[in-house]
Amino acid sequence: MKYIFVINDRSDKLVFREEIQKQIDEICPGATQYCTIGVGDGTRYVRSYCEFHQNEEVCFVACGGSGTFNEVASGVMGYKKKSVAILAYGTTNDFTKYYPGRNHKSLRDIVENGETVQIDAIRCNDDYAFNVINIGFDSRAAYETNLYLEAGVKYGYQRGVIKSIFTSRFNNFRITVDGERITKGLTLLCTVSNAQYCGGSFRCAPRAKVDDGLMDICLIRGISLLGFLMILPKFIKGTHLDNKFCMRRMVYRQARKVEFSSKNLTYISNDGEILASDHFDFEIIDKAVTLRLPCLGKEDAR
């Protein structure tokens, strides 16, 4: 098995660069490394490599967070003999939370004792998602946060969230799930999930499975600020689907196809990457990618 390392070389990730390099030198000395230079560059590199080395068995190791993993996994889509692993050196590492009991920062556990699984993908217009797509309040908060951070404004995340609380709790969307329209009135947010976690601490889709051929859709209707604050702790813990108060204000479905439309340009968060359109089609792709996982810890293995 050949290993190629795709490394998020953004300036705020340089603190991890030495640790990543130390592991590569120890476990895979001389392995090919590629440092990305911007959004989408990881996908372009991986896809190009796969196209010119179709018979080569390669595991691409995404060194970074959810965005780096998304780009690498998107690049191997449609190519045989190619797999993806994750060295989780991102800000949130949401996707890896689906697989507890594993050291997602250990290259040795991936290379020497790892195991492979097949995971689904969500086609999102011309892009792919492997974790969670956010629509509405939370995606708007991510968009506003990025604007503040790019402008060098202090407390950009807090400012983005606060602004969105007062401007994006009531959204006029049309969402259909396997042909059934689930929007009636205004919408706070909607998550379309392959895995379970988003935003670092939100277990938005506690019943989602990455290999069941289904997306988990959770829609929260437009609600008052008090109602929002009451639902939020349960949405974080992942207990909202078992709570009567929450479910009276939510719609939960599992589906293979979802259609979203809006009269206005809408920002969604696709595994953390902001995309903009007034129409999105989401479709599940079964067993789309081979994922190489680090081995379970000894206690978990027992």
C-alpha positions as CSV (number, residue, x, y, z in Angstrom):
1,M,0.0,0.0,0.0
2,K,1.3,3.4,-1.0
3,Y,0.5,6.4,1.3
4,I,0.3,9.9,0.0
5,F,-0.1,12.8,2.5
6,V,-2.3,15.7,1.6
7,I,-1.6,18.4,4.2
8,N,-3.6,21.6,5.0
9,D,-0.8,24.1,5.0
10,R,-2.9,27.1,6.0
11,S,-1.1,29.4,8.3
12,D,-3.2,28.6,11.4
13,K,-2.3,24.9,10.9
14,L,1.4,25.4,11.0
15,V,1.5,24.6,14.7
16,F,0.7,21.0,13.8
17,R,3.1,20.7,10.9
18,E,6.1,19.5,12.9
19,E,4.1,16.8,14.7
20,I,2.7,15.5,11.4
21,Q,6.1,15.5,9.8
22,K,7.6,13.6,12.7
23,Q,5.0,10.8,12.3
24,I,5.5,10.6,8.5
25,D,9.3,10.4,8.9
26,E,8.9,7.6,11.5
27,I,6.2,5.5,9.9
28,C,6.3,6.3,6.2
29,P,9.8,7.8,5.5
30,G,10.1,9.2,2.0
31,A,6.4,9.2,1.4
32,T,4.9,11.7,-1.1
33,Q,3.5,14.9,0.5
34,Y,1.4,17.6,-1.0
35,C,0.6,20.8,0.8
36,T,-2.7,22.5,-0.4
37,I,-2.6,26.1,-1.4
38,G,-6.3,27.0,-1.3
39,V,-9.9,25.9,-1.2
40,G,-10.4,22.9,-3.6
41,D,-6.7,22.4,-4.3
42,G,-6.7,19.0,-2.4
43,T,-9.5,17.7,-4.6
44,R,-7.7,18.8,-7.8
45,Y,-4.4,17.2,-6.7
46,V,-6.0,13.9,-5.6
47,R,-8.2,13.6,-8.7
48,S,-5.3,14.3,-11.0
49,Y,-3.1,11.7,-9.3
50,C,-5.9,9.1,-9.5
51,E,-6.5,9.8,-13.2
52,F,-2.8,9.2,-14.1
53,H,-2.3,6.2,-11.7
54,Q,-5.5,4.3,-12.0
55,N,-3.9,0.8,-11.3
56,E,-1.9,1.9,-8.3
57,E,-3.2,1.0,-4.8
58,V,-3.0,4.3,-2.8
59,C,-4.3,5.5,0.5
60,F,-4.5,9.3,0.6
61,V,-4.0,10.6,4.2
62,A,-5.9,13.9,4.8
63,C,-3.9,15.8,7.4
64,G,-6.2,18.5,8.7
65,G,-9.9,18.9,9.6
66,S,-13.3,18.3,8.0
67,G,-12.5,20.5,5.0
68,T,-9.3,18.6,4.1
69,F,-11.0,15.3,4.5
70,N,-13.8,16.4,2.3
71,E,-11.4,17.5,-0.5
72,V,-9.4,14.3,-0.4
73,A,-12.5,12.0,-0.3
74,S,-14.1,14.0,-3.1
75,G,-10.9,13.5,-5.2
76,V,-11.0,9.7,-5.0
77,M,-14.7,9.4,-5.9
78,G,-15.1,7.0,-8.9
79,Y,-11.6,5.6,-8.7
80,K,-10.8,2.0,-7.8
81,K,-7.9,0.9,-5.6
82,K,-8.0,4.2,-3.8
83,S,-8.8,4.8,-0.1
84,V,-8.7,7.7,2.4
85,A,-7.4,8.1,5.9
86,I,-7.6,11.0,8.3
87,L,-4.9,12.5,10.6
88,A,-7.3,14.7,12.5
89,Y,-5.4,18.0,13.0
90,G,-8.4,20.3,12.3
91,T,-10.3,22.7,14.4
92,T,-13.3,20.4,15.1
93,N,-12.7,17.0,13.4
94,D,-16.4,16.4,13.4
95,F,-16.4,13.3,11.1
96,T,-14.0,11.4,13.3
97,K,-16.4,11.6,16.3
98,Y,-18.5,9.0,14.5
99,Y,-15.7,6.5,15.3
100,P,-15.0,6.8,19.1
101,G,-12.3,4.8,20.8
102,R,-9.7,5.4,18.1
103,N,-6.7,7.6,18.1
104,H,-7.3,9.7,15.0
105,K,-4.0,11.5,15.4
106,S,-1.9,8.3,15.3
107,L,-0.4,7.4,11.9
108,R,1.0,4.2,13.3
109,D,-2.5,3.0,14.3
110,I,-3.7,3.7,10.7
111,V,-0.7,2.1,8.8
112,E,0.2,-0.8,11.0
113,N,-3.1,-1.9,12.5
114,G,-5.8,0.0,10.6
115,E,-9.0,-1.4,9.1
116,T,-11.0,-0.4,6.1
117,V,-14.8,0.4,5.9
118,Q,-17.0,1.7,3.1
119,I,-18.8,5.0,3.7
120,D,-21.6,6.8,1.8
121,A,-21.3,10.2,0.2
122,I,-23.9,12.9,-0.4
123,R,-23.9,14.5,-3.8
124,C,-24.6,18.2,-3.4
125,N,-25.1,19.7,-6.9
126,D,-21.6,19.4,-8.3
127,D,-19.9,18.9,-4.9
128,Y,-19.9,16.1,-2.3
129,A,-20.4,15.9,1.5
130,F,-19.4,13.1,3.8
131,N,-20.3,14.6,7.2
132,V,-23.1,17.2,7.5
133,I,-24.7,19.9,5.3
134,N,-26.1,22.8,7.3
135,I,-28.9,25.1,6.0
136,G,-30.4,28.1,7.6
137,F,-29.4,29.7,10.9
138,D,-26.1,27.7,11.5
139,S,-24.9,28.1,7.9
140,R,-25.6,31.8,8.0
141,A,-23.7,32.0,11.3
142,A,-20.7,30.3,9.6
143,Y,-20.9,32.7,6.7
144,E,-21.1,35.8,8.9
145,T,-18.3,34.5,11.1
146,N,-16.0,34.1,8.0
147,L,-16.7,37.7,7.0
148,Y,-15.7,39.0,10.4
149,L,-12.6,36.8,10.6
150,E,-11.5,37.8,7.1
151,A,-11.9,41.4,8.1
152,G,-9.8,40.9,11.2
153,V,-12.7,41.7,13.6
154,K,-12.2,40.5,17.2
155,Y,-14.6,37.9,18.5
156,G,-15.7,37.1,14.9
157,Y,-17.4,33.8,15.9
158,Q,-19.4,35.3,18.7
159,R,-20.4,38.2,16.5
160,G,-21.5,35.9,13.7
161,V,-23.7,33.8,15.9
162,I,-25.3,36.8,17.6
163,K,-26.1,38.5,14.3
164,S,-27.6,35.3,13.0
165,I,-29.8,34.8,16.1
166,F,-31.5,38.1,15.3
167,T,-31.5,37.9,11.5
168,S,-31.7,34.2,10.5
169,R,-34.2,32.5,12.8
170,F,-37.0,32.7,10.3
171,N,-36.2,31.5,6.7
172,N,-38.5,30.9,3.8
173,F,-37.3,27.6,2.3
174,R,-38.9,24.9,0.3
175,I,-37.5,21.4,1.1
176,T,-38.8,18.1,-0.2
177,V,-37.6,14.7,1.1
178,D,-38.1,11.8,-1.3
179,G,-40.9,13.8,-2.9
180,E,-42.6,14.9,0.4
181,R,-42.5,18.6,1.2
182,I,-41.5,19.0,4.9
183,T,-41.5,22.8,5.1
184,K,-44.7,24.4,6.3
185,G,-44.1,28.0,7.3
186,L,-40.7,29.4,8.2
187,T,-37.6,27.4,9.1
188,L,-34.9,28.0,11.7
189,L,-32.4,25.4,10.2
190,C,-32.2,22.1,8.5
191,T,-29.4,19.5,8.6
192,V,-28.8,16.9,6.0
193,S,-26.5,14.4,7.5
194,N,-24.4,11.4,6.6
195,A,-22.5,11.3,10.0
196,Q,-23.6,12.7,13.4
197,Y,-21.7,15.8,14.5
198,C,-21.2,19.3,13.3
199,G,-19.9,22.6,14.6
200,G,-17.5,20.9,17.0
201,S,-20.0,20.0,19.7
202,F,-23.5,19.6,18.1
203,R,-24.7,16.0,17.8
204,C,-27.3,17.0,15.2
205,A,-28.0,13.6,13.8
206,P,-27.6,11.0,16.6
207,R,-29.3,8.2,14.5
208,A,-27.3,8.7,11.3
209,K,-25.1,5.9,10.0
210,V,-22.4,6.5,7.4
211,D,-23.1,3.3,5.5
212,D,-26.9,2.8,5.5
213,G,-27.6,4.4,2.1
214,L,-29.7,7.1,3.7
215,M,-29.4,10.8,4.7
216,D,-30.8,11.9,8.0
217,I,-32.8,15.2,7.7
218,C,-33.6,17.3,10.8
219,L,-35.6,20.4,10.2
220,I,-36.4,22.9,13.1
221,R,-39.2,25.3,12.4
222,G,-38.8,29.1,13.0
223,I,-39.1,29.7,16.7
224,S,-38.9,32.4,19.3
225,L,-35.6,33.2,21.0
226,L,-36.8,31.5,24.2
227,G,-37.7,28.3,22.2
228,F,-34.3,28.4,20.5
229,L,-32.5,28.6,23.8
230,M,-34.6,25.7,25.2
231,I,-33.8,23.5,22.2
232,L,-30.2,24.3,21.9
233,P,-28.8,22.2,24.8
234,K,-30.6,19.2,23.6
235,F,-29.4,19.7,20.0
236,I,-25.9,19.8,21.4
237,K,-26.2,16.6,23.3
238,G,-28.1,14.8,20.6
239,T,-31.2,14.1,22.8
240,H,-33.6,16.3,20.7
241,L,-35.1,13.4,18.7
242,D,-36.3,11.8,22.0
243,N,-37.7,15.0,23.5
244,K,-41.4,15.9,23.0
245,F,-40.9,19.6,23.3
246,C,-38.3,19.5,20.5
247,M,-40.1,17.1,18.2
248,R,-43.3,19.3,18.2
249,R,-41.1,21.9,16.6
250,M,-39.1,19.6,14.3
251,V,-39.4,17.3,11.3
252,Y,-37.2,14.3,11.2
253,R,-36.9,12.0,8.1
254,Q,-34.5,9.6,6.5
255,A,-34.2,9.7,2.7
256,R,-32.2,9.1,-0.4
257,K,-33.0,12.4,-2.2
258,V,-33.6,15.9,-0.9
259,E,-34.5,19.0,-2.9
260,F,-33.9,22.5,-1.5
261,S,-35.0,25.8,-3.1
262,S,-35.3,29.4,-2.0
263,K,-36.4,32.7,-3.7
264,N,-33.2,34.3,-2.5
265,L,-29.5,33.3,-2.7
266,T,-28.9,31.0,0.2
267,Y,-25.6,30.0,1.9
268,I,-25.2,26.4,3.0
269,S,-22.3,24.8,4.9
270,N,-21.1,21.7,3.1
271,D,-18.8,19.9,5.5
272,G,-17.7,23.4,6.6
273,E,-17.3,24.9,3.2
274,I,-19.7,27.7,2.3
275,L,-21.7,27.3,-1.0
276,A,-24.2,29.7,-2.4
277,S,-27.3,29.0,-4.6
278,D,-31.0,29.3,-4.7
279,H,-31.4,25.6,-5.5
280,F,-29.6,22.4,-4.2
281,D,-30.2,18.8,-5.0
282,F,-28.9,16.2,-2.5
283,E,-28.6,12.5,-3.3
284,I,-27.0,9.7,-1.3
285,I,-24.3,7.6,-3.0
286,D,-24.0,4.2,-1.5
287,K,-20.5,2.9,-0.4
288,A,-18.8,5.7,-2.3
289,V,-15.4,5.8,-0.6
290,T,-13.1,3.3,1.2
291,L,-12.0,4.8,4.5
292,R,-9.0,3.4,6.4
293,L,-9.5,3.8,10.2
294,P,-7.0,3.7,13.0
295,C,-7.3,0.5,15.1
296,L,-9.5,0.5,18.1
297,G,-7.9,1.1,21.5
298,K,-7.3,-2.1,23.5
299,E,-10.1,-1.4,26.0
300,D,-12.6,-0.7,23.1
301,A,-11.4,-3.7,21.2
302,R,-12.3,-6.0,24.1
